[in-house]
Amino acid sequence: QVQLVESGGGLVQGGGSLRLSCAASGRTFDDNTLAWFRQAPLKEREIVAGLTWSSGRTYYADAVKGRFTISRDNAKSTMYLQMNSLKPEDTAVYYCAAMTAILSYIPRTRYQYPYWGQGTQVTVSS
């Protein structure tokens, strides 16, 4: 069983920065793939970024490339999402997700991740 707890959301002006954290527990994560998703009102939940825990291989959605950075701290079993140059369209509830497998690619659909955190709200004002 995997438990995920997000933190770090809030209200920020456009152009500002936030760092989200996802504290993971319940098992070792060497064979896990973790990801950040977001869901805006009336929109589908979409992947923002993902990484494989052991190798640190990463994936970014086109909308956030060059602005967001995903990373992890093995000692703290925590994943981060550093978000810079935030835009109003980044406003959403952000979720961290995990799957207990490593594939040749980082899955991009929500249905492949069985474990989810409770979400944290990010609001970017214009």
RODO-2510 file (C-alpha; in nm, 4 decimals, decimal comma):
residues 126
     n   res          X          Y          Z
     1     q     0,0000     0,0000     0,0000
     2     v     0,1245     0,3485    -0,0857
     3     q     0,0228     0,6682     0,0913
     4     l     0,0754     1,0058    -0,0731
     5     v     0,0330     1,3471     0,0889
     6     e     0,0670     1,6687    -0,1108
     7     s     0,1467     2,0122     0,0258
     8     g     0,2645     2,3510    -0,0961
     9     g    -0,0297     2,4817    -0,2940
    10     g    -0,1621     2,8332    -0,2611
    11     l    -0,2405     3,1611    -0,4305
    12     v     0,0295     3,3298    -0,6347
    13     q     0,0432     3,6097    -0,8881
    14     g     0,1145     3,5374    -1,2507
    15     g     0,4883     3,5029    -1,3093
    16     g     0,5447     3,3775    -0,9568
    17     s     0,6660     3,0430    -0,8271
    18     l     0,5470     2,7636    -0,6003
    19     r     0,6959     2,4328    -0,4944
    20     l     0,4689     2,1374    -0,4346
    21     s     0,5736     1,8413    -0,2225
    22     c     0,4461     1,4848    -0,2221
    23     a     0,5459     1,2800     0,0817
    24     a     0,5298     0,9101     0,0031
    25     s     0,5160     0,6225     0,2506
    26     g     0,4147     0,2600     0,2774
    27     r     0,6892     0,0899     0,0796
    28     t     1,0227     0,1433    -0,0873
    29     f     0,9968     0,3274    -0,4145
    30     d     1,2865     0,1992    -0,6213
    31     d     1,0470     0,0226    -0,8571
    32     n     0,7882     0,2991    -0,8680
    33     t     0,6825     0,5593    -1,1186
    34     l     0,5418     0,8790    -0,9724
    35     a     0,3715     1,1694    -1,1391
    36     w     0,2005     1,5025    -1,0901
    37     f    -0,1432     1,5517    -1,2445
    38     r    -0,3724     1,8518    -1,2363
    39     q    -0,7411     1,9080    -1,2830
    40     a    -0,9023     2,2416    -1,3558
    41     p    -1,2785     2,2947    -1,3194
    42     l    -1,4762     2,1206    -1,5940
    43     k    -1,1593     1,9739    -1,7431
    44     e    -1,0091     1,6277    -1,7523
    45     r    -0,7295     1,5383    -1,5134
    46     e    -0,4054     1,5704    -1,7085
    47     i    -0,0482     1,4738    -1,6443
    48     v     0,1945     1,7547    -1,5729
    49     a     0,5164     1,5628    -1,5138
    50     g     0,6385     1,2180    -1,4146
    51     l     0,9512     1,0404    -1,3052
    52     t     1,0842     0,6948    -1,2359
    53     w     1,2070     0,6837    -0,8791
    54     s     1,5196     0,4728    -0,9268
    55     s     1,6671     0,6336    -1,2388
    56     g     1,5156     0,9799    -1,2167
    57     r     1,3985     0,9623    -1,5764
    58     t     1,1461     1,2414    -1,6326
    59     y     0,8569     1,3410    -1,8550
    60     y     0,6959     1,6845    -1,8938
    61     a     0,3768     1,7902    -2,0637
    62     d     0,4367     2,0433    -2,3387
    63     a     0,2405     2,3084    -2,1500
    64     v     0,4904     2,3141    -1,8634
    65     k     0,8229     2,2336    -2,0301
    66     g     1,0873     2,4854    -1,9366
    67     r     0,8809     2,6197    -1,6447
    68     f     0,8241     2,3206    -1,4143
    69     t     1,0810     2,0813    -1,2707
    70     i     1,0031     1,7453    -1,1117
    71     s     1,2498     1,5936    -0,8680
    72     r     1,2745     1,3577    -0,5726
    73     d     1,4637     1,3256    -0,2463
    74     n     1,5339     0,9591    -0,1775
    75     a     1,6218     1,0148     0,1871
    76     k     1,2912     1,1889     0,2536
    77     s     1,0804     0,9733     0,0190
    78     t     0,9435     1,2988    -0,1175
    79     m     0,8732     1,4156    -0,4697
    80     y     0,8676     1,7819    -0,5647
    81     l     0,7267     1,9989    -0,8399
    82     q     0,8986     2,3338    -0,8726
    83     m     0,6695     2,5623    -1,0703
    84     n     0,8116     2,8854    -1,2109
    85     s     0,6684     3,1517    -1,4403
    86     l     0,3195     3,0500    -1,3368
    87     k     0,0271     3,1461    -1,5576
    88     p    -0,3449     3,1776    -1,4800
    89     e    -0,4039     2,8668    -1,6930
    90     d    -0,1949     2,6676    -1,4446
    91     t    -0,4753     2,7124    -1,1906
    92     a    -0,5968     2,3674    -1,0864
    93     v    -0,5972     2,1086    -0,8125
    94     y    -0,2637     1,9297    -0,8306
    95     y    -0,2381     1,5625    -0,7398
    96     c     0,0540     1,3299    -0,6978
    97     a     0,0105     0,9737    -0,8146
    98     a     0,2087     0,6517    -0,8015
    99     m     0,2249     0,3167    -0,9714
   100     t     0,4308     0,0254    -0,8417
   101     a     0,6043    -0,0509    -1,1683
   102     i     0,8600     0,0893    -1,4055
   103     l     0,7819     0,0691    -1,7744
   104     s     0,9824     0,1677    -2,0796
   105     y     0,7851     0,4917    -2,0785
   106     i     0,6234     0,7095    -1,8139
   107     p     0,2467     0,6532    -1,8317
   108     r     0,0472     0,9646    -1,9063
   109     t    -0,3086     0,8638    -1,8276
   110     r    -0,4636     0,8740    -1,4800
   111     y    -0,6000     0,5215    -1,5076
   112     q    -0,2536     0,3680    -1,4934
   113     y    -0,1860     0,5112    -1,1473
   114     p    -0,3654     0,3291    -0,8646
   115     y    -0,2398     0,5481    -0,5791
   116     w    -0,3340     0,9133    -0,5324
   117     g    -0,2927     1,1934    -0,2864
   118     q    -0,5766     1,4174    -0,1756
   119     g    -0,4736     1,7094    -0,3980
   120     t    -0,3597     2,0646    -0,3319
   121     q    -0,5101     2,3782    -0,4852
   122     v    -0,2920     2,6083    -0,6940
   123     t    -0,4454     2,9397    -0,7954
   124     v    -0,2602     3,1836    -1,0201
   125     s    -0,4012     3,5345    -1,0459
   126     s    -0,3584     3,7526    -1,3529
***
